[in-house]
Amino acid sequence: METKRKLVRIAILVPLVLAAVSTLYPLLFMFQNSFKGKFEYYAAPFALPKSLRFENYRLLLNQFNAMRFFANSMIVSLSSLFIALALSIPSGFVFAKLRFRGKRAIYIAVLALMMVPGQVMIVPTYVMYSKLGLMNSFYSVILAYAVGSIPFSVYMLTSGFKGIPNELIEAGKIDGASFMKSLVSIAVPLTKAAIVTVVIFNFIGYWNELIVAMLYLQRDDMKTLTAAVATILRQRNSDYPFFYTGLLINCLPPIVLYLVFQKEIASGITVGAIK
C-alpha cells in the first residue's frame, strides 16, 4: 500500500516539476534579465539584477513604440475572434441539434481540415491575397486566422451544444422561438464553458502566431507585437535584455487571460472530451 502511494505521488509530482521547469523558469529568467543592461547580462546571465533598471521598458514604450504593436495585435486578434465565433457558433448548433442529409459527411470534412498543416496553405493564400491586393492589410491576417480556427471551434462548440437536452430546444420551438432565438436565448447561455474555451484558445493562438503575421504584414507600422518582437534582436545588435523584455510583455496578455478563465477552460475541455 505504501509503495502504491509513493508511485502515485511520483506520477503527480514529476509532471508538475517538468511543467514548472519548462514554463515557469523561462518566464523568471526573462523577468530578471529584463532589468539588466547588456553588459551586466553578459557578465552574469543567471544572476539576479544588481538593481531594478526600467530602461528596457522605457525604450519599448518610447523608441520601439510597443503600444502601437500591442494595438495591432488586439485589432487582429479580436477581429479574427469575432468572425470565427460568428461562423462557428451557428455551425456547431446546427451539427449538434438539427437533422439534414449529409450532416455526418460534412462534419467529418470540417474535422478533417484540422489535420491540414497551416504551412501547406501559406503559399496559395499568399498568392491569392497578393492578387486581391490584401498584402500589408489587416484583412489578410484576420481572414487567415479566422478561417484557420473554424474547424477546431466547430468541433468544440458542437460537443458543447450536444450536452443541451433536446427537450429544452423543443420547448423553445413550442413557445415560438426561431432558430436564432433558440441559439441566442437557450443554447449559448448553457454552453458558456465551451465558448469561453474556444475564445481563450483561439485568442492565444492568434496572439502568438508569427509566420503569417510576418509574411502578410511586412510594413513595420502594421506588425503585430509578436512579429515586432521577433525583429528586436536584429535591430538592437544582440541586446538580449531588451529582447527578453519584449518577449515578456508579449507573453503577459495570454497568461493573464488564462489565469482569469482557467476554471471555464478546464470545464470546456472536459465537455469537449466527453461528448
N, C-alpha and C positions, 0 to 999 in steps of 0.2 A: 504494500500500500504506500509506504514511504517512497519507494522507488518510482511509483507511478506519479506521485505528487511532484517529485523532482523533475520528471520528464515533462510534465505539464508546465511547470514554471519555466523550464528551459525553452520549451516551444513558444511560450508567450514572450519571454524576455529577449530572446535572440532577434526576432523581427523588430522589436521596439528599439533595441540598441543599434541595429543596422540602419533603421529608418532615421534615428537621431544623428548617426554619423554621416549619412549620405545627404541629409537635408538641413538639419539644424546647424551643423558645423560650417558648411559653406556660407550660410547666412551670417553667422557670427564672425567668420573670417572677413567677409566683405564689410560688415559693420565696423569692426575695429580698425580696419585699414582705410576706411573712408575718412578717418580723422587724421591721417598721416600725410606728410609730404612725400614727394617721390624719393628723396634721398633717405629719409627715415625708413621708408618701406624697404628699400633695397638693403639697408643695413640690418634690419631685423623684421622680416615679413610676418613672423608668427608671434612676435611680442606685442604686448599691449601698447597703445599710443602713449607717448610721454605727456601729451596734453591734448585737450579736445580742440582741434582746429577745424573750423567750419568753412575753410577757404574753398574746398571742393564743392560744397553745397552752394556757396555763393556764385562760383563760376558756372555751375549748371543752370542756375536760375537767371543769371545776367548774361554771361558771354555765350553759353550754349543754348539759352532760351528754351529750357526744358519744359516750361509751361505750354509753349506752342505745340511741342510734340505730344505732350500729355493730352492737350485738347484734340489733336488729330486722332490719337488713339481712341479717345472717348467717342468722337464722331463716328469713326469707322466701326467700333465695337457695338455701340448702342444701335446704330442704324442696321447693321447686319443682324443683330439680335431681334430687332423688331420685325424685319422681313421674315426671318426664319420662323419665329413664333406665329406670325400671321398666316403662314402657309402650313406649318406643321400641326398646329392645334386642331384646325378643322379636319385635316387629313387623318390625324390619329383618331379623332372621334368617329369619322366615317369607317375606318378599318375596324374599329372596336365594336360599333353598335349597329351599323347598317349592313344589310344583306344585298348583294348585287352580283351579277355574273362576272366571273374573272377576278373577284376580290383577292383570293389567295395568291393567284399568279402575279397580280400587280404588287401585292405586299411583299412577296418574295423578291420581285425585281427591285423594289425600293431597298430592301435589306441587302441585296447583292451589291448595291452601289457602295455600301460601307466597306466592301472588300477591295475596292479600286484605290490604289495608292494615289494620293494627291499629286505626286510628282509626275505621274503619267499625263495628267491633264494640263500641265504648265505650258508646254509648247503650243498645243492647239488653241488654248484660251488666250495665250499671249498674241498669237496671230489674229484671232477673232477680235480681241479688244483693240488691236492696232488698226485693223480695217474699219472698226466702228468709231475710231477717234477717241477712245476712252483711256488711253495711256496718260499718266500723270493726272488722273482724276480719281476722286474718292469712289466714284460709282464702280469702277473696275474691281477694286478691292472689296467693296461692300457686296457686290454680286457674287464674287468668288467665295467669300466667307459664308454668306447666307446659303447659297446653293449647296456648298460642300457640307454644311452641317445639317441639312434637312433629313437625310436618311437616319442618322442617329437620333435626331429629335422625334421623328415619326415613330421610331421603334420604342423609345422611352414613353412617349405620350400614349401610344396605343396600349402599352402594357398598363399604364395608369388608368386609362378610361375603361379597360376591361374589368377593373375592380369595382366599378359602379354597378349596383344592382339594376337589372333591366326594368324592374318594377317602377323605379323612380322615373326612368325615361318614359315609360308607358303612361304613368300618372300625369306627367307633364303634357303629353300629347292629348290626353283626355281633357285636360284643362285648357286646351287650345294653344299650347306652346309650339312654335315653329322649330325648325332645325336649329337656327341660330339662337333662339330663345332657350332651348334645352341646353345648348352648348354653353352659353354665357351664364345662365342662371343656375344650372344644375351641375353640369359636368366639370367646368373649370374650378368652381369652389371646392369640389370634392377631390380634385386631382392636384391640389396645391403642391404637395411634396414632389411629384414627378415634374411639374412645371418649373419649380424652383431648381431642381437638379439640372434640368436642361438649360436653364438660364445660366447657372454657375459654370457648368462645364463648357458651354459654348462661349461665354464671355472670356473665360480663361484661355480657351483655345484661340479666340480672335486676338486677344491682347498679346499673347506670347508668340504669335506667328511671325516669321521673319522672311522667308523666301518670297512669298507672294508680295508682301509689302515692299520689299526692296526692288523687286522686278517691275512692278506696276507703278510705283511712286518713286520716280528717280529724281525729282526735284527736291532739294534739301528742305525747303519750307513746307513740303507736304508729307514728309516722312512721319511714320508712327514712332512712338517712343522706343519701341523695341528695335526698329530698324535704325533709328538715330543713334541709339546706344552702341550698336554694332560698328559704327564708324568712329567712335570716340578714340579708340586706341591708335588709329592711323592719324587722326587729327592732332592728338596731344603727344605724339612722339613717345610712345610706351610709358605714359603716365598711368601706371596701374592703379594707384589710389583713386584717381579721378574716374577711371573706368569702373572700378568697384562701386563707387558712389552712384554712377548711372545705373548699374545693374541692380543695386539695392533699391533705388527709387522705382525702377521698373517692376520689381517683384512685389512691392507693397500692396497695390490695389487687389491683385488676385488673392494674396494671403489674407487681407482684411475681409474680403468678400467671403472667402471660405470659412473663416473663423466665425463670422456673424451667422452664416446659414448652415453650419455643419450638421445640425440636427435634421434639417429638412433634406440635406443631401443624403445622409445615411438612410432616412426613411424612403426617399425616392429611389435609391439604388436597390433597396430591399424589394420595393414594389416591382421594379423592372426585372429583378431576378426571379421572382416567384411566379409572376403571371405568365 
